[in-house]
Amino acid sequence: MAPGELDHVFDEGLALASRTILTVTQVPDDEDELLRLLERAMLGGFLHHAPLMEIHLPMERFPHIESKFWHVPVEDCGNAQVLRFFFGKAEQTH
């Protein structure tokens, strides 16, 4: 997913829902590229007050990602071979 596409999803999707799931059907082949995408997702969620709550990815292909994202639960997507980001809106208090 190109950076512009991710920005568009944040602008359109996160503003509307209290919980958003973004599914990427073409998982990056390279771990460095995956890390950049995960970092953009975390930053985008933070900027839209919808923190990244959970990540699903093919653990077989990226077995060490979980240790790099200890602050966000990382789950195995199994045979789906997709990348899913789960975002949740921060509770607003007045």
HUGI-V977507 format. One record per backbone hydrogen bond with DSSP energy under -1.0 kcal/mol. NH is the residue of the N-H (numbers start at 1). CO is the residue of the C=O. E is the energy in kcal/mol with one decimal. If there is no record, write none. Layout:
BEGIN
nh=NH co=CO e=E
nh=NH co=CO e=E
END
This chain:
BEGIN
nh=6 co=2 e=-2.0
nh=7 co=3 e=-2.3
nh=8 co=4 e=-2.1
nh=9 co=5 e=-2.1
nh=10 co=6 e=-2.2
nh=11 co=7 e=-2.6
nh=12 co=8 e=-2.6
nh=13 co=9 e=-2.9
nh=16 co=13 e=-1.1
nh=17 co=13 e=-1.3
nh=20 co=87 e=-2.0
nh=22 co=85 e=-2.6
nh=24 co=83 e=-3.6
nh=34 co=30 e=-2.1
nh=35 co=31 e=-2.6
nh=36 co=32 e=-2.0
nh=37 co=33 e=-2.1
nh=38 co=34 e=-2.7
nh=39 co=35 e=-2.5
nh=40 co=36 e=-2.2
nh=41 co=37 e=-2.2
nh=42 co=38 e=-2.3
nh=43 co=39 e=-2.5
nh=44 co=40 e=-3.1
nh=45 co=41 e=-2.5
nh=46 co=42 e=-2.2
nh=47 co=43 e=-2.8
nh=48 co=44 e=-1.5
nh=49 co=46 e=-1.5
nh=50 co=45 e=-3.4
nh=53 co=86 e=-3.7
nh=54 co=86 e=-1.3
nh=55 co=73 e=-2.5
nh=56 co=84 e=-2.5
nh=57 co=75 e=-2.2
nh=59 co=57 e=-1.3
nh=61 co=58 e=-1.1
nh=62 co=58 e=-1.4
nh=65 co=62 e=-1.3
nh=68 co=65 e=-1.2
nh=69 co=65 e=-1.2
nh=72 co=69 e=-1.5
nh=75 co=55 e=-3.2
nh=77 co=57 e=-1.9
nh=80 co=77 e=-1.5
nh=83 co=24 e=-2.4
nh=84 co=56 e=-2.8
nh=85 co=22 e=-2.9
nh=86 co=54 e=-2.6
nh=87 co=20 e=-3.2
nh=88 co=51 e=-2.0
nh=89 co=18 e=-3.1
nh=90 co=49 e=-2.4
END
